[in-house]
Amino acid sequence: MIMDCGIYRDGRRTEGPTDFSAALAEARASKDGFVWIGLHEPTEEEFDLVSSEFGLHPLAVQDALRAHQRPKLEIYDDSLFVVVKPVVYDSSSDVVTTDELMLFVGDSFVVTVRHGEGSPLTAVRHRLEADPAVLKHGPTAVLYAVCDAVVDHYIVVAAELQADLEELEADVFAPESGTDTKNTAASIYTFKRQLLEFRRAAGPLAAPMERLTSATVPFVDARSRPFFRDVGDHLTRASEHVEGLDRLLSDILSAHLAQVGVRQNDDMRKISAWAAMAAVPTMVAGIYGMNFRHMPELGWVWAYPAVIGLMVLVVFSLYRQFKRRGWL
């Protein structure tokens, strides 16, 4: 649906015609005017009206309707088509989700199409409308503000991921935590999956940000290059942060698997020690249970308690040896 349509002159929102064609003509008639239209998961019929009025390229329109695009920047004759993926992290369920935000930027218009609920467009529009000095730079200001808001939120999500990873690390290395091995491994793999989702959103955005800092991109004010360079720097910081978390998570997984191996070895040593102590009385009892007529000590009155005492002594000696070596 069409969420908002505004006409801006000299950085301030003004009243204008509701018809898209008339609004665009009025914006182009003024020196520094432009139209900003916001859509949320539009239908094909709703978007046909916008695309026909603004002359949007059919391939870009198709991508905007279908969504599920990688972050990218495409240049067409009459507009730029930019795709960014806002990231949302639900710390209660430890799930990273990505939405999609498409921007069509032309000489006197901006069309934003968002899919999902994690888009920062409403906050960006309010912030820009409160700062006419920035908004008067036209569609370039909108493109910069949207990219800056998305990337800044990347940094926030990366910090939240780090906090949760530190909690997971503390649980893994806690002494005698009693945590189920399967649950711990599953938590690590799930967390690694969330980092992968984040990297799929942030990683491909680096190339578009680099292109926006060059002078070859049309419909972008050349004076905005330092600002897009700053966004690129923030994006690099967020990406490196998450890559570091991913490497740390791999180390945690390796350490956890090593801990599991050590615990299994300890369990096997304990089982072997108890089996060795049980083998001695079993062997003696088995020998004396063969019921041969001529066996030593059968006629001796103290034979039975002597054999029992011998078994107890040998088992106790084995227990002391295993205890001293740390097997028990």
C-alpha positions as CSV (number, residue, x, y, z in Angstrom):
1,M,0.0,0.0,0.0
2,I,1.0,3.6,-0.4
3,M,2.1,4.8,3.0
4,D,3.1,8.4,2.3
5,C,3.6,10.9,-0.5
6,G,5.2,14.2,0.1
7,I,6.5,17.1,-2.0
8,Y,9.6,18.9,-0.6
9,R,10.9,22.3,-1.6
10,D,14.0,23.9,-0.1
11,G,14.1,21.1,2.5
12,R,10.5,21.5,3.8
13,R,7.4,19.5,3.1
14,T,4.7,21.4,1.3
15,E,1.2,20.8,0.2
16,G,0.7,19.7,-3.3
17,P,-1.4,17.7,-5.7
18,T,-2.2,14.1,-4.8
19,D,-1.8,13.0,-8.4
20,F,1.7,11.5,-8.9
21,S,2.2,13.0,-12.4
22,A,1.2,16.5,-11.3
23,A,3.3,16.2,-8.1
24,L,6.3,15.2,-10.1
25,A,5.7,18.0,-12.6
26,E,5.4,20.6,-9.8
27,A,8.6,19.3,-8.1
28,R,10.5,19.5,-11.4
29,A,9.2,23.0,-12.0
30,S,10.9,24.2,-8.9
31,K,14.7,24.3,-8.7
32,D,15.1,22.3,-5.5
33,G,11.9,20.3,-5.2
34,F,11.4,16.6,-5.2
35,V,8.7,14.0,-4.5
36,W,9.1,11.2,-1.9
37,I,6.7,8.3,-2.1
38,G,6.7,5.4,0.4
39,L,5.1,2.1,-0.3
40,H,4.8,-1.0,1.9
41,E,4.6,-4.4,0.2
42,P,2.6,-2.9,-2.7
43,T,0.5,-5.1,-5.0
44,E,1.3,-5.2,-8.7
45,E,-1.7,-2.9,-9.5
46,E,-0.6,-0.3,-6.9
47,F,3.0,-0.3,-8.2
48,D,2.0,-0.1,-11.8
49,L,0.5,3.4,-11.2
50,V,3.8,4.6,-9.6
51,S,6.1,2.9,-12.1
52,S,4.2,4.3,-15.1
53,E,4.2,7.9,-13.8
54,F,7.9,7.8,-12.8
55,G,9.2,5.7,-15.7
56,L,10.8,3.0,-13.6
57,H,12.6,0.2,-15.4
58,P,10.5,-3.0,-15.6
59,L,13.4,-5.2,-14.3
60,A,13.8,-3.0,-11.2
61,V,10.0,-3.0,-10.7
62,Q,9.9,-6.8,-10.9
63,D,12.7,-7.0,-8.3
64,A,10.9,-4.5,-6.0
65,L,7.6,-6.5,-6.2
66,R,9.1,-10.0,-5.7
67,A,11.7,-8.9,-3.1
68,H,14.3,-11.6,-1.9
69,Q,17.1,-9.6,-3.5
70,R,20.7,-9.1,-2.5
71,P,21.9,-5.6,-1.5
72,K,22.9,-4.0,-4.8
73,L,23.0,-0.8,-6.8
74,E,21.8,-0.7,-10.4
75,I,21.9,2.2,-12.8
76,Y,19.1,2.7,-15.3
77,D,18.5,5.6,-17.8
78,D,16.0,7.4,-15.6
79,S,16.8,6.3,-12.0
80,L,19.0,4.4,-9.6
81,F,17.7,1.2,-8.0
82,V,19.2,0.5,-4.6
83,V,18.5,-2.5,-2.4
84,V,19.4,-2.6,1.3
85,K,18.5,-5.2,3.9
86,P,17.7,-3.9,7.4
87,V,18.5,-6.3,10.2
88,V,16.4,-7.0,13.2
89,Y,17.6,-9.1,16.2
90,D,15.2,-10.5,18.7
91,S,17.3,-11.1,21.8
92,S,14.6,-13.1,23.6
93,S,14.6,-15.8,20.9
94,D,18.2,-15.2,19.6
95,V,16.9,-14.8,16.0
96,V,18.2,-12.5,13.3
97,T,15.7,-11.5,10.6
98,T,16.3,-9.4,7.6
99,D,13.8,-7.2,5.8
100,E,14.2,-5.6,2.4
101,L,14.2,-1.9,1.4
102,M,14.3,-0.7,-2.2
103,L,14.9,2.8,-3.3
104,F,14.3,4.3,-6.7
105,V,16.2,7.6,-7.0
106,G,15.7,10.0,-9.9
107,D,16.3,13.6,-10.7
108,S,13.3,14.9,-8.7
109,F,11.8,11.9,-7.0
110,V,12.5,9.1,-4.5
111,V,10.3,6.0,-4.3
112,T,10.9,3.7,-1.4
113,V,9.5,0.1,-1.2
114,R,9.8,-1.8,2.0
115,H,9.1,-5.5,2.7
116,G,8.8,-6.5,6.4
117,E,8.4,-4.5,9.6
118,G,12.1,-3.7,10.4
119,S,12.5,-0.7,8.1
120,P,13.7,2.6,9.6
121,L,11.8,4.7,7.0
122,T,9.4,6.3,9.3
123,A,12.1,7.5,11.7
124,V,14.3,8.6,8.8
125,R,11.5,10.7,7.3
126,H,10.7,12.4,10.6
127,R,14.4,13.1,11.2
128,L,14.9,14.6,7.7
129,E,11.8,16.7,7.9
130,A,13.1,18.1,11.2
131,D,16.4,19.0,9.5
132,P,15.7,21.0,6.4
133,A,19.4,21.9,5.9
134,V,20.0,18.2,5.0
135,L,16.7,17.5,3.2
136,K,17.2,20.4,0.8
137,H,19.9,18.4,-0.9
138,G,17.1,16.4,-2.5
139,P,16.9,12.7,-3.3
140,T,20.5,12.2,-2.5
141,A,19.8,13.2,1.1
142,V,17.1,10.6,1.4
143,L,19.3,7.9,0.0
144,Y,22.2,8.8,2.4
145,A,19.9,9.0,5.4
146,V,18.3,5.6,4.7
147,C,21.7,3.9,4.1
148,D,23.1,5.6,7.2
149,A,20.2,4.5,9.4
150,V,20.4,0.9,8.2
151,V,24.1,0.6,8.7
152,D,24.0,2.3,12.1
153,H,21.5,-0.3,13.2
154,Y,23.9,-3.0,12.0
155,I,26.4,-1.7,14.6
156,V,23.7,-1.9,17.3
157,V,22.7,-5.4,16.3
158,A,26.4,-6.5,16.3
159,A,26.8,-5.2,19.8
160,E,23.7,-7.2,20.9
161,L,25.1,-10.3,19.3
162,Q,28.4,-9.8,21.1
163,A,26.6,-9.5,24.5
164,D,24.7,-12.8,23.8
165,L,27.8,-14.5,22.6
166,E,29.6,-13.6,25.8
167,E,26.8,-15.2,27.8
168,L,27.0,-18.3,25.6
169,E,30.8,-18.4,26.1
170,A,30.3,-18.2,29.9
171,D,27.9,-21.1,29.8
172,V,30.2,-23.2,27.7
173,F,33.3,-22.7,30.0
174,A,31.4,-22.6,33.3
175,P,32.9,-25.3,35.6
176,E,30.6,-28.2,36.1
177,S,27.8,-26.4,34.4
178,G,25.8,-29.5,33.8
179,T,24.6,-28.1,30.5
180,D,23.3,-30.8,28.1
181,T,25.9,-31.3,25.4
182,K,23.4,-31.6,22.6
183,N,21.7,-28.4,23.7
184,T,25.0,-26.5,23.9
185,A,26.1,-27.6,20.4
186,A,22.7,-26.8,19.0
187,S,22.8,-23.3,20.6
188,I,26.3,-22.7,19.1
189,Y,25.2,-23.8,15.6
190,T,22.0,-21.7,15.9
191,F,24.0,-18.7,16.8
192,K,26.4,-19.3,13.9
193,R,23.3,-19.4,11.6
194,Q,22.2,-16.0,12.9
195,L,25.7,-14.5,12.2
196,L,25.5,-15.9,8.7
197,E,22.1,-14.2,8.2
198,F,23.6,-10.9,9.3
199,R,26.6,-11.3,7.0
200,R,24.3,-12.0,4.0
201,A,22.7,-8.6,4.6
202,A,25.9,-6.5,5.4
203,G,28.5,-8.1,3.2
204,P,27.1,-7.4,-0.3
205,L,26.2,-3.8,0.7
206,A,29.9,-2.9,0.7
207,A,30.1,-2.8,-3.2
208,P,27.1,-0.4,-3.6
209,M,28.5,1.9,-0.9
210,E,31.9,2.0,-2.6
211,R,30.2,2.9,-5.9
212,L,28.3,5.7,-4.3
213,T,31.6,7.3,-3.3
214,S,32.6,7.6,-7.0
215,A,31.7,10.4,-9.4
216,T,30.3,8.1,-12.0
217,V,26.9,7.4,-10.3
218,P,24.1,9.6,-11.8
219,F,21.4,11.2,-9.7
220,V,23.7,11.5,-6.8
221,D,25.1,14.8,-5.7
222,A,28.9,14.8,-6.0
223,R,29.1,16.7,-2.6
224,S,27.6,13.6,-0.9
225,R,30.6,11.4,-1.6
226,P,32.3,12.0,1.9
227,F,29.0,11.1,3.6
228,F,28.6,7.8,1.7
229,R,32.3,7.1,2.5
230,D,31.4,7.5,6.2
231,V,28.6,5.0,5.8
232,G,31.0,2.6,4.1
233,D,33.4,3.0,7.0
234,H,30.6,2.2,9.5
235,L,29.6,-0.8,7.4
236,T,33.1,-2.1,7.4
237,R,33.3,-1.8,11.1
238,A,30.0,-3.7,11.6
239,S,31.1,-6.4,9.1
240,E,34.5,-6.8,10.8
241,H,32.8,-7.0,14.2
242,V,30.5,-9.8,13.0
243,E,33.4,-11.6,11.3
244,G,35.3,-11.5,14.6
245,L,32.2,-12.9,16.4
246,D,32.0,-15.7,13.8
247,R,35.6,-16.6,14.3
248,L,35.2,-16.5,18.1
249,L,32.1,-18.7,17.8
250,S,34.1,-21.3,15.8
251,D,36.7,-21.3,18.6
252,I,34.0,-21.8,21.2
253,L,32.6,-24.7,19.3
254,S,36.1,-26.3,19.0
255,A,36.7,-25.8,22.7
256,H,33.3,-27.3,23.5
257,L,33.9,-30.4,21.4
258,A,37.3,-30.7,23.1
259,Q,35.6,-30.5,26.5
260,V,33.2,-33.2,25.4
261,G,36.1,-35.4,24.4
262,V,37.9,-34.8,27.7
263,R,34.7,-35.7,29.6
264,Q,34.2,-38.9,27.6
265,N,37.8,-39.9,28.3
266,D,37.3,-39.2,32.1
267,D,34.1,-41.3,31.9
268,M,35.9,-44.1,30.2
269,R,38.7,-44.1,32.7
270,K,36.2,-44.3,35.6
271,I,34.4,-47.2,33.9
272,S,37.7,-49.0,33.3
273,A,38.8,-48.5,36.9
274,W,35.5,-49.9,38.3
275,A,35.6,-52.8,35.8
276,A,39.2,-53.6,36.9
277,M,38.2,-53.6,40.6
278,A,35.2,-55.8,39.8
279,A,37.3,-58.2,37.8
280,V,39.4,-59.4,40.8
281,P,36.6,-60.8,43.0
282,T,34.9,-62.1,39.9
283,M,38.0,-64.0,38.9
284,V,38.7,-65.5,42.4
285,A,35.0,-66.4,42.8
286,G,35.0,-68.0,39.4
287,I,38.0,-70.2,40.2
288,Y,36.6,-71.4,43.5
289,G,33.2,-72.0,41.9
290,M,34.5,-74.7,39.6
291,N,33.8,-77.3,42.3
292,F,37.0,-79.4,41.7
293,R,37.5,-82.1,44.4
294,H,41.2,-81.3,44.9
295,M,41.7,-77.6,45.3
296,P,44.0,-75.8,47.7
297,E,42.7,-74.6,51.0
298,L,39.3,-76.4,50.7
299,G,39.8,-78.3,53.9
300,W,41.1,-75.3,55.8
301,V,38.6,-73.7,58.3
302,W,39.8,-70.2,57.6
303,A,39.9,-70.5,53.8
304,Y,36.6,-68.7,53.2
305,P,37.3,-65.6,55.2
306,A,40.9,-65.5,53.9
307,V,39.7,-65.5,50.3
308,I,37.2,-62.8,51.1
309,G,39.8,-60.7,52.8
310,L,42.2,-61.2,49.9
311,M,39.6,-59.9,47.5
312,V,38.9,-56.9,49.7
313,L,42.6,-56.2,50.0
314,V,43.3,-56.4,46.3
315,V,40.2,-54.2,45.4
316,F,41.2,-51.6,48.1
317,S,44.7,-51.5,46.7
318,L,43.4,-51.0,43.1
319,Y,41.1,-48.3,44.4
320,R,44.0,-46.4,46.1
321,Q,46.0,-46.7,42.9
322,F,43.2,-45.4,40.7
323,K,42.4,-42.6,43.1
324,R,46.0,-41.5,43.3
325,R,46.2,-41.3,39.4
326,G,43.0,-39.4,39.2
327,W,40.9,-42.0,37.5
328,L,38.3,-42.0,40.3
